[in-house]
Amino acid sequence: MAQPNREEQVRGEIFLDQTEQLLCTAGSRQLTRFLETGKTGKCFAVLSDRAVYCKGKCRVSRDRRNYVTKQTDFRLDLEEFQALKYLQQTNPVLLSLAFFFLLLGPALLLLDKLINFGEGIVLNPTLDAVICLLLSGVMFLLYSIHKKTLLELIHTNGSIGLDQGALPEKEERLLIRYLRAFLRSRESQM
């Protein structure tokens, strides 16, 4: 018995309408895993001639400000699709900790100079201040490293963000090319 080809599998498992044509996939490894096991992990997108299907752990927002990571099975009709952007997301807790330790280090030194804070305790305030400054540097480095870039698909009911780290660059560029071509053709028709 012959196995169905990939486009037929996608048409049967993902597409809502069997007459839709597969244009491209962003995240083919995740798609293959989904077709083989039925389980979704990281996000992937499948573009047909009528809609964009996003599956896996995507960032979803109704107001384009507060994003929530959800396990999604989302169908975005191309008529509802409005724009495409890159979005940088960072963890503000790490930046807050970096500034906290940056302020705590000199505060410990100042307390030691003003009220001889170090005489009554076992630890050396100068060493504590240096440790706080080092922790500040580590937190800022972690903040810089843990930036996430999302490919944001903006639609009439909010937006959905696909993690750029989960999508191969070549597939992502192809998806962007198709979506921008669709937007240009829709603008030229108006």
Secondary structure, DSSP 8 states (H G I E B T S, - for coil): -----HHHHHHHHT-SSTT--EEEEE-HHHHHHHHHHS---B-EEEEESSEEEEEEEEEEESSSSS-EEEEEEEEEETTTEEEEEEEEE--HHHHHHHHHHHHHHHHHHHHHHHH-GGGSSSS-HHHHHHHHHHHHHHHHHHHHHT-EEEEEEEETTEEEEEEGGGS-HHHHHHHHHHHHHHHHHHHHH-
